[in-house]
Amino acid sequence: MLGDLLWKLNADIAERCLEHPFVRGLGDGTLDRRAFRRYVAQDAFFLRAFLQAYALAAARSDDLEHVRVFHELMGGVLDELKLHAEYAATLDIDIEHTKPHRATSVYTDFLLRTAWHDGLDEVLAAMAPCMRLYSYLGAELTARLRPEHPYRDWIKTYSGDEFTQLCARLESLLDKVASDSPAVRDAYRYAMQCELAFFSAPLENSE
């Protein structure tokens, strides 16, 4: 399947994400709270763009089954935003007025540009890495959970059945719509590179 092929071709970046200091700290609970605070603010900004990209893809699709899948995936993003709103209340984050870091802007600009101007195959290839990567990270980090883990909710969300099923729905649509092409491969890999940079930003940027 194309989704599995693209994931395997980018396993090097997935491994770098898993071993990234931010993700390691998230997994063992040692991540600085200020870095997590910055991450939540940026991720909330990113998720709004991700939601827009799904909406644009749905609007450009003339297949009702595809539209239903996008509607389901948009619901998943709204659930993620609800979690971020809870974090924002706890961590005193003003997510409504967050200014994006450069890594965030590069990623969201890429997603929205692709959603506006490219084919549905490239749009799906640009969006699938985020879902597959977070599902992978959630599953890998689950083994490190402990009763009082400070980032337990994050890990449980992305290792949970609901998120896993949404990831599978997106990859199934990618398999149906896209074929293996340089443009699809490029979109997928660039998104993976953006994910890696996204994890670095909270450690590199101050409040």
C-alpha positions as a Markdown table, in Angstrom:
| # | Residue | x | y | z |
|---|---|---|---|---|
| 1 | Met | 0.0 | 0.0 | 0.0 |
| 2 | Leu | 1.2 | 3.5 | -0.8 |
| 3 | Gly | 0.9 | 4.8 | 2.7 |
| 4 | Asp | 3.1 | 2.0 | 4.1 |
| 5 | Leu | 5.6 | 2.5 | 1.3 |
| 6 | Leu | 5.9 | 6.3 | 2.0 |
| 7 | Trp | 6.2 | 5.7 | 5.7 |
| 8 | Lys | 9.0 | 3.2 | 5.1 |
| 9 | Leu | 10.8 | 5.5 | 2.8 |
| 10 | Asn | 10.8 | 8.1 | 5.5 |
| 11 | Ala | 11.6 | 5.8 | 8.5 |
| 12 | Asp | 14.8 | 7.7 | 9.0 |
| 13 | Ile | 13.0 | 10.9 | 9.8 |
| 14 | Ala | 10.5 | 9.1 | 12.0 |
| 15 | Glu | 13.3 | 7.6 | 14.0 |
| 16 | Arg | 14.9 | 11.1 | 14.4 |
| 17 | Cys | 11.6 | 12.4 | 15.7 |
| 18 | Leu | 11.4 | 9.6 | 18.2 |
| 19 | Glu | 14.9 | 10.3 | 19.4 |
| 20 | His | 14.5 | 14.0 | 19.4 |
| 21 | Pro | 15.2 | 15.6 | 22.8 |
| 22 | Phe | 11.7 | 17.1 | 22.9 |
| 23 | Val | 10.0 | 13.8 | 22.2 |
| 24 | Arg | 12.4 | 11.9 | 24.6 |
| 25 | Gly | 11.5 | 14.5 | 27.3 |
| 26 | Leu | 7.8 | 14.1 | 26.5 |
| 27 | Gly | 8.1 | 10.3 | 26.8 |
| 28 | Asp | 10.0 | 10.2 | 30.1 |
| 29 | Gly | 8.3 | 13.2 | 31.7 |
| 30 | Thr | 11.4 | 15.3 | 32.0 |
| 31 | Leu | 10.4 | 17.8 | 29.3 |
| 32 | Asp | 10.6 | 21.4 | 30.6 |
| 33 | Arg | 7.1 | 22.7 | 31.3 |
| 34 | Arg | 7.9 | 25.9 | 29.5 |
| 35 | Ala | 8.9 | 24.0 | 26.4 |
| 36 | Phe | 5.6 | 22.0 | 26.5 |
| 37 | Arg | 3.7 | 25.3 | 27.0 |
| 38 | Arg | 5.3 | 26.7 | 23.8 |
| 39 | Tyr | 4.6 | 23.5 | 21.9 |
| 40 | Val | 0.9 | 23.5 | 22.9 |
| 41 | Ala | 0.5 | 27.1 | 21.7 |
| 42 | Gln | 2.2 | 26.4 | 18.4 |
| 43 | Asp | 0.4 | 23.1 | 17.9 |
| 44 | Ala | -3.0 | 24.8 | 18.4 |
| 45 | Phe | -2.0 | 27.3 | 15.7 |
| 46 | Phe | -0.9 | 24.4 | 13.4 |
| 47 | Leu | -4.1 | 22.4 | 14.0 |
| 48 | Arg | -6.3 | 25.2 | 12.8 |
| 49 | Ala | -4.4 | 25.3 | 9.5 |
| 50 | Phe | -4.6 | 21.5 | 9.4 |
| 51 | Leu | -8.4 | 21.8 | 9.8 |
| 52 | Gln | -8.5 | 24.3 | 7.0 |
| 53 | Ala | -6.5 | 22.0 | 4.7 |
| 54 | Tyr | -9.0 | 19.2 | 5.3 |
| 55 | Ala | -11.9 | 21.6 | 4.6 |
| 56 | Leu | -10.3 | 22.8 | 1.4 |
| 57 | Ala | -9.7 | 19.2 | 0.3 |
| 58 | Ala | -13.3 | 18.3 | 1.0 |
| 59 | Ala | -14.6 | 21.3 | -0.9 |
| 60 | Arg | -12.5 | 20.4 | -3.9 |
| 61 | Ser | -13.7 | 16.7 | -3.9 |
| 62 | Asp | -16.6 | 15.6 | -6.0 |
| 63 | Asp | -16.7 | 12.2 | -4.3 |
| 64 | Leu | -19.2 | 12.1 | -1.5 |
| 65 | Glu | -17.4 | 9.2 | 0.3 |
| 66 | His | -14.2 | 11.2 | 0.3 |
| 67 | Val | -16.1 | 14.2 | 1.7 |
| 68 | Arg | -17.5 | 11.9 | 4.5 |
| 69 | Val | -13.9 | 10.8 | 5.4 |
| 70 | Phe | -12.7 | 14.4 | 5.5 |
| 71 | His | -15.7 | 15.3 | 7.7 |
| 72 | Glu | -14.7 | 12.5 | 10.1 |
| 73 | Leu | -11.1 | 13.7 | 10.1 |
| 74 | Met | -12.1 | 17.3 | 10.8 |
| 75 | Gly | -14.0 | 16.0 | 13.8 |
| 76 | Gly | -10.8 | 14.4 | 15.0 |
| 77 | Val | -8.9 | 17.7 | 14.7 |
| 78 | Leu | -11.6 | 19.5 | 16.6 |
| 79 | Asp | -11.2 | 16.9 | 19.4 |
| 80 | Glu | -7.5 | 17.6 | 19.4 |
| 81 | Leu | -8.2 | 21.4 | 19.7 |
| 82 | Lys | -10.4 | 20.7 | 22.6 |
| 83 | Leu | -7.5 | 18.9 | 24.4 |
| 84 | His | -5.3 | 21.9 | 23.6 |
| 85 | Ala | -7.9 | 24.3 | 25.0 |
| 86 | Glu | -7.8 | 22.3 | 28.3 |
| 87 | Tyr | -4.0 | 22.5 | 28.3 |
| 88 | Ala | -4.2 | 26.2 | 27.6 |
| 89 | Ala | -6.5 | 26.7 | 30.6 |
| 90 | Thr | -4.1 | 24.8 | 32.8 |
| 91 | Leu | -0.9 | 26.3 | 31.5 |
| 92 | Asp | -2.3 | 29.9 | 31.1 |
| 93 | Ile | -1.8 | 30.0 | 27.3 |
| 94 | Asp | -3.5 | 32.5 | 25.1 |
| 95 | Ile | -3.9 | 30.3 | 22.1 |
| 96 | Glu | -6.2 | 32.8 | 20.4 |
| 97 | His | -3.4 | 35.2 | 19.9 |
| 98 | Thr | -0.4 | 32.9 | 19.4 |
| 99 | Lys | 2.2 | 34.2 | 17.0 |
| 100 | Pro | 3.6 | 31.3 | 14.9 |
| 101 | His | 7.3 | 30.4 | 15.1 |
| 102 | Arg | 9.1 | 30.2 | 11.8 |
| 103 | Ala | 8.9 | 26.4 | 11.8 |
| 104 | Thr | 5.2 | 26.5 | 12.3 |
| 105 | Ser | 4.6 | 29.1 | 9.5 |
| 106 | Val | 6.8 | 27.1 | 7.1 |
| 107 | Tyr | 4.7 | 24.0 | 7.8 |
| 108 | Thr | 1.2 | 25.6 | 7.7 |
| 109 | Asp | 2.1 | 27.7 | 4.6 |
| 110 | Phe | 3.1 | 24.4 | 2.9 |
| 111 | Leu | -0.1 | 22.6 | 3.9 |
| 112 | Leu | -2.4 | 25.4 | 2.8 |
| 113 | Arg | -0.6 | 26.1 | -0.4 |
| 114 | Thr | -0.8 | 22.4 | -1.3 |
| 115 | Ala | -4.5 | 22.3 | -0.3 |
| 116 | Trp | -5.3 | 25.3 | -2.5 |
| 117 | His | -3.2 | 24.6 | -5.6 |
| 118 | Asp | -2.2 | 20.9 | -5.9 |
| 119 | Gly | -4.1 | 17.7 | -6.6 |
| 120 | Leu | -5.9 | 15.7 | -3.9 |
| 121 | Asp | -3.1 | 13.1 | -4.1 |
| 122 | Glu | -0.5 | 15.6 | -3.0 |
| 123 | Val | -2.8 | 17.1 | -0.4 |
| 124 | Leu | -3.2 | 13.7 | 1.2 |
| 125 | Ala | 0.5 | 13.0 | 1.0 |
| 126 | Ala | 1.2 | 16.3 | 2.7 |
| 127 | Met | -1.2 | 15.6 | 5.6 |
| 128 | Ala | -0.8 | 11.9 | 6.2 |
| 129 | Pro | 2.7 | 12.2 | 7.8 |
| 130 | Cys | 1.4 | 14.2 | 10.8 |
| 131 | Met | -1.2 | 11.5 | 11.6 |
| 132 | Arg | 1.0 | 8.5 | 11.0 |
| 133 | Leu | 3.9 | 10.0 | 13.0 |
| 134 | Tyr | 1.9 | 11.0 | 16.0 |
| 135 | Ser | 0.2 | 7.6 | 16.1 |
| 136 | Tyr | 3.7 | 6.0 | 15.9 |
| 137 | Leu | 5.1 | 8.3 | 18.7 |
| 138 | Gly | 2.1 | 7.7 | 20.9 |
| 139 | Ala | 2.5 | 3.9 | 20.6 |
| 140 | Glu | 6.2 | 4.1 | 21.2 |
| 141 | Leu | 5.9 | 6.3 | 24.3 |
| 142 | Thr | 3.1 | 4.3 | 25.9 |
| 143 | Ala | 5.6 | 1.9 | 27.5 |
| 144 | Arg | 7.1 | 4.8 | 29.4 |
| 145 | Leu | 3.8 | 5.8 | 31.1 |
| 146 | Arg | 3.5 | 5.9 | 34.9 |
| 147 | Pro | 0.6 | 6.9 | 37.1 |
| 148 | Glu | 1.8 | 10.5 | 37.7 |
| 149 | His | 3.3 | 11.1 | 34.3 |
| 150 | Pro | 3.0 | 14.8 | 33.5 |
| 151 | Tyr | 2.3 | 14.3 | 29.8 |
| 152 | Arg | 0.0 | 11.2 | 30.3 |
| 153 | Asp | -2.9 | 12.8 | 28.5 |
| 154 | Trp | -0.8 | 13.6 | 25.4 |
| 155 | Ile | 0.5 | 10.1 | 25.1 |
| 156 | Lys | -2.9 | 8.5 | 25.8 |
| 157 | Thr | -4.5 | 10.6 | 23.1 |
| 158 | Tyr | -2.1 | 9.7 | 20.3 |
| 159 | Ser | -1.8 | 6.1 | 21.3 |
| 160 | Gly | -5.5 | 5.6 | 21.6 |
| 161 | Asp | -7.8 | 3.6 | 19.4 |
| 162 | Glu | -9.8 | 6.7 | 18.2 |
| 163 | Phe | -6.7 | 8.4 | 16.8 |
| 164 | Thr | -5.3 | 5.2 | 15.4 |
| 165 | Gln | -8.6 | 4.7 | 13.5 |
| 166 | Leu | -8.5 | 8.2 | 12.1 |
| 167 | Cys | -5.0 | 7.7 | 10.9 |
| 168 | Ala | -6.1 | 4.5 | 9.2 |
| 169 | Arg | -8.9 | 6.3 | 7.5 |
| 170 | Leu | -6.6 | 9.0 | 6.1 |
| 171 | Glu | -4.1 | 6.4 | 4.9 |
| 172 | Ser | -6.9 | 4.4 | 3.3 |
| 173 | Leu | -8.0 | 7.4 | 1.4 |
| 174 | Leu | -4.4 | 8.2 | 0.4 |
| 175 | Asp | -4.1 | 4.6 | -1.0 |
| 176 | Lys | -7.3 | 5.0 | -3.0 |
| 177 | Val | -6.6 | 8.4 | -4.4 |
| 178 | Ala | -2.9 | 8.7 | -4.9 |
| 179 | Ser | -0.3 | 6.8 | -7.0 |
| 180 | Asp | 3.4 | 6.6 | -6.4 |
| 181 | Ser | 4.9 | 9.7 | -8.0 |
| 182 | Pro | 7.8 | 12.1 | -7.4 |
| 183 | Ala | 5.3 | 14.8 | -6.4 |
| 184 | Val | 3.6 | 12.6 | -3.9 |
| 185 | Arg | 6.9 | 11.4 | -2.5 |
| 186 | Asp | 8.2 | 14.9 | -2.2 |
| 187 | Ala | 5.1 | 16.2 | -0.4 |
| 188 | Tyr | 5.3 | 13.4 | 2.1 |
| 189 | Arg | 9.0 | 13.8 | 2.8 |
| 190 | Tyr | 8.8 | 17.6 | 3.1 |
| 191 | Ala | 5.9 | 17.2 | 5.6 |
| 192 | Met | 8.1 | 14.8 | 7.6 |
| 193 | Gln | 10.9 | 17.3 | 7.6 |
| 194 | Cys | 8.5 | 19.9 | 8.8 |
| 195 | Glu | 7.5 | 17.7 | 11.7 |
| 196 | Leu | 11.1 | 17.3 | 12.8 |
| 197 | Ala | 11.6 | 21.0 | 12.7 |
| 198 | Phe | 8.4 | 21.6 | 14.6 |
| 199 | Phe | 9.7 | 19.5 | 17.6 |
| 200 | Ser | 12.9 | 21.6 | 17.7 |
| 201 | Ala | 11.1 | 25.0 | 17.8 |
| 202 | Pro | 9.9 | 24.8 | 21.4 |
| 203 | Leu | 13.4 | 24.1 | 22.6 |
| 204 | Glu | 15.0 | 26.9 | 20.6 |
| 205 | Asn | 12.5 | 29.7 | 21.2 |
| 206 | Ser | 12.0 | 31.5 | 24.5 |
| 207 | Glu | 8.6 | 32.7 | 25.8 |
